[in-house]
Amino acid sequence: MAATTESDGGPQPQPHPRAAEQSRAKQPRIYRGELTSAVSALGLLVIMFVTKWYGVAGVPDPSAARPAISTAENAWNGLTIVRWVMLATIVAALGSVVVHASQRSHGTRTDTSLVIVTLGSLTSLLLLYRVLIVLPQSSKVIDQKLGALLGLACAFGIALGGLESIREQRTHSRALSLRPRRRQRSESDRAVLRLPGAKRRASQAGPRDLADQDST
């Protein structure tokens, strides 16, 4: 009865360090490039609604009693088509972090870096065209504001973060593929160290040393 109580109340066996290391290696990682894309997407979301992107010429008074008053509009009102691409890019960049954070419990990973790079590059090209080359509604819009330049920078940040995430993922996969070879080499070295002296010298001797011993 005492033995049973001792076995029930005794310390639980600890997992093997190698098994714990392998489980940590298999857990999905949130790469720095992915975080860069998410932060840039969050900044783009705020900038497209809060800041002014374009200056709009006002309609003159028919009585000519007062001059036309210029106003400004944000990206949501000024970019009626591009705004949907911007929203899709923001959702993809932010959702990627949420998905990978939720996947750390079961170890699988959904690769979203290519989607982020594609949408980030498309948004960057569209904003580059609509901010620096051809302004939207050229009959009304007279210039671009600081918000448009900041939004363009955030779009570039999303695309560059996706590229960095692809590079980090390839580096991590390459490191995982090389890890078993290093472990096998270290285990063979430890096995050699456990051998007696004569056997150890024989196992460490190269083919040339063995040939010299046979010739003598």
C-alpha positions as CSV (number, residue, x, y, z in Angstrom):
1,M,0.0,0.0,0.0
2,A,2.9,2.3,0.9
3,A,4.6,1.5,-2.4
4,T,1.5,2.3,-4.3
5,T,1.2,5.6,-2.5
6,E,4.8,6.4,-3.2
7,S,4.4,5.6,-6.9
8,D,1.3,7.7,-7.1
9,G,2.7,10.7,-5.3
10,G,6.3,10.5,-6.6
11,P,7.7,12.8,-9.2
12,Q,6.5,12.5,-12.7
13,P,9.1,11.4,-15.4
14,Q,10.6,14.4,-17.2
15,P,10.5,14.4,-21.0
16,H,13.7,13.7,-22.8
17,P,15.6,16.8,-23.7
18,R,16.0,15.7,-27.3
19,A,12.2,15.1,-27.6
20,A,11.5,18.5,-26.1
21,E,13.9,20.1,-28.6
22,Q,12.3,18.4,-31.5
23,S,8.8,19.5,-30.4
24,R,10.0,23.1,-30.2
25,A,11.6,22.8,-33.6
26,K,8.4,21.6,-35.1
27,Q,6.3,24.4,-33.7
28,P,5.3,27.1,-36.2
29,R,7.3,30.2,-35.9
30,I,6.2,33.8,-36.4
31,Y,9.0,35.3,-38.4
32,R,10.2,38.9,-38.1
33,G,9.3,39.6,-41.7
34,E,5.8,38.5,-40.9
35,L,5.6,40.9,-38.0
36,T,7.0,43.6,-40.2
37,S,4.1,43.0,-42.7
38,A,1.6,43.0,-39.9
39,V,2.8,46.3,-38.4
40,S,2.9,47.9,-41.8
41,A,-0.7,46.7,-42.5
42,L,-1.9,48.1,-39.2
43,G,-0.3,51.4,-40.1
44,L,-1.9,51.4,-43.6
45,L,-5.3,50.7,-42.0
46,V,-5.0,53.7,-39.8
47,I,-3.5,56.0,-42.4
48,M,-6.1,55.2,-45.1
49,F,-8.9,56.4,-42.9
50,V,-7.4,59.0,-40.5
51,T,-5.0,61.0,-42.7
52,K,-5.7,63.1,-45.8
53,W,-4.4,61.7,-49.1
54,Y,-5.5,64.1,-51.8
55,G,-6.4,67.8,-52.1
56,V,-9.7,68.4,-53.9
57,A,-10.6,71.6,-55.7
58,G,-13.8,73.1,-54.5
59,V,-16.7,74.2,-56.8
60,P,-16.7,78.0,-57.3
61,D,-19.7,80.0,-56.2
62,P,-21.8,81.0,-59.2
63,S,-22.3,84.5,-57.9
64,A,-18.5,84.9,-57.7
65,A,-19.0,86.4,-54.2
66,R,-16.4,84.1,-52.7
67,P,-13.7,81.9,-54.2
68,A,-13.8,78.2,-54.4
69,I,-12.7,76.4,-51.2
70,S,-10.3,73.4,-51.6
71,T,-10.8,70.4,-49.4
72,A,-9.0,67.1,-48.8
73,E,-10.1,63.5,-48.7
74,N,-8.7,60.2,-47.4
75,A,-7.9,57.1,-49.3
76,W,-11.2,55.4,-48.7
77,N,-13.1,58.3,-50.5
78,G,-10.4,59.0,-53.1
79,L,-9.5,55.5,-54.2
80,T,-12.8,53.8,-54.9
81,I,-11.3,50.7,-56.5
82,V,-7.8,50.5,-55.1
83,R,-9.2,50.6,-51.5
84,W,-10.5,47.1,-51.9
85,V,-7.1,45.7,-52.8
86,M,-5.7,47.6,-49.8
87,L,-8.2,46.1,-47.5
88,A,-7.5,42.6,-48.8
89,T,-3.8,43.1,-48.3
90,I,-4.4,44.4,-44.7
91,V,-6.6,41.4,-43.8
92,A,-4.0,38.9,-45.3
93,A,-1.1,40.4,-43.4
94,L,-2.9,40.7,-40.0
95,G,-4.6,37.3,-40.4
96,S,-1.3,35.6,-41.2
97,V,0.0,36.4,-37.7
98,V,-3.2,35.3,-36.1
99,V,-3.3,32.0,-38.0
100,H,0.3,31.1,-37.2
101,A,-0.1,32.1,-33.5
102,S,-3.1,29.7,-33.3
103,Q,-1.2,26.9,-35.1
104,R,1.6,26.7,-32.4
105,S,-0.5,24.3,-30.4
106,H,-0.7,21.5,-33.0
107,G,2.6,22.1,-34.9
108,T,1.3,22.5,-38.5
109,R,2.0,25.7,-40.4
110,T,0.1,27.3,-43.3
111,D,2.5,29.2,-45.7
112,T,1.0,32.6,-46.3
113,S,4.2,34.5,-47.2
114,L,3.7,34.2,-50.9
115,V,0.1,35.6,-50.6
116,I,1.4,38.5,-48.6
117,V,4.2,39.2,-51.1
118,T,1.7,39.1,-54.0
119,L,-0.9,41.4,-52.4
120,G,1.7,43.7,-51.0
121,S,3.5,44.1,-54.3
122,L,0.1,44.7,-56.1
123,T,-0.9,47.3,-53.6
124,S,2.5,49.0,-53.8
125,L,2.3,49.2,-57.6
126,L,-1.3,50.5,-57.6
127,L,-0.5,53.2,-55.0
128,L,2.7,54.1,-56.8
129,Y,0.6,54.8,-59.9
130,R,-2.2,56.7,-58.1
131,V,0.1,58.7,-55.8
132,L,3.1,59.6,-57.9
133,I,2.1,59.1,-61.6
134,V,-1.6,59.6,-62.2
135,L,-3.8,61.1,-59.5
136,P,-7.4,59.7,-59.2
137,Q,-10.1,61.9,-60.6
138,S,-7.8,64.4,-62.3
139,S,-10.6,66.9,-62.8
140,K,-11.1,67.2,-59.1
141,V,-7.9,66.1,-57.3
142,I,-5.2,68.8,-57.5
143,D,-2.3,67.3,-55.4
144,Q,-1.3,64.5,-53.0
145,K,-0.9,64.9,-49.3
146,L,1.5,63.4,-46.7
147,G,-1.0,60.6,-46.0
148,A,-0.6,59.3,-49.5
149,L,3.2,59.0,-49.2
150,L,2.9,57.4,-45.8
151,G,0.4,54.9,-47.2
152,L,2.7,54.1,-50.0
153,A,5.6,53.4,-47.6
154,C,3.4,51.1,-45.5
155,A,2.5,49.1,-48.7
156,F,6.2,48.7,-49.5
157,G,6.7,47.5,-45.9
158,I,4.1,44.8,-46.3
159,A,5.7,43.5,-49.5
160,L,9.3,43.6,-48.1
161,G,8.1,41.9,-44.9
162,G,6.7,39.1,-47.0
163,L,10.0,38.7,-48.8
164,E,11.9,38.6,-45.6
165,S,9.5,36.0,-44.2
166,I,10.2,33.7,-47.2
167,R,13.9,34.1,-46.6
168,E,13.6,33.3,-42.9
169,Q,11.5,30.3,-43.6
170,R,14.0,28.9,-46.1
171,T,16.8,29.4,-43.6
172,H,14.9,27.7,-40.8
173,S,14.1,24.7,-43.0
174,R,17.7,24.4,-44.1
175,A,18.8,24.4,-40.5
176,L,16.3,21.7,-39.5
177,S,17.5,19.5,-42.4
178,L,21.1,19.8,-41.2
179,R,20.4,19.2,-37.5
180,P,20.0,15.3,-37.8
181,R,23.4,15.0,-39.5
182,R,25.1,17.0,-36.7
183,R,23.3,14.8,-34.1
184,Q,24.4,11.6,-35.7
185,R,28.0,12.9,-36.0
186,S,28.0,13.8,-32.3
187,E,26.6,10.5,-31.3
188,S,29.3,8.6,-33.2
189,D,31.9,10.8,-31.6
190,R,30.6,9.9,-28.1
191,A,30.5,6.2,-29.0
192,V,34.2,6.4,-30.0
193,L,35.0,8.1,-26.7
194,R,33.4,5.2,-24.8
195,L,35.7,2.6,-26.5
196,P,38.8,1.2,-24.8
197,G,42.1,2.8,-25.8
198,A,43.3,0.3,-28.5
199,K,39.8,0.1,-30.2
200,R,39.5,3.9,-30.1
201,R,42.8,4.4,-31.8
202,A,41.8,1.8,-34.4
203,S,38.5,3.5,-35.0
204,Q,40.0,6.9,-35.3
205,A,42.8,5.8,-37.7
206,G,42.2,6.6,-41.3
207,P,42.5,4.2,-44.3
208,R,46.1,5.3,-44.9
209,D,47.1,4.5,-41.3
210,L,45.5,1.0,-41.5
211,A,47.4,0.4,-44.8
212,D,50.7,1.4,-43.1
213,Q,50.0,-1.0,-40.3
214,D,49.3,-3.9,-42.7
215,S,52.6,-3.2,-44.6
216,T,54.6,-3.3,-41.4
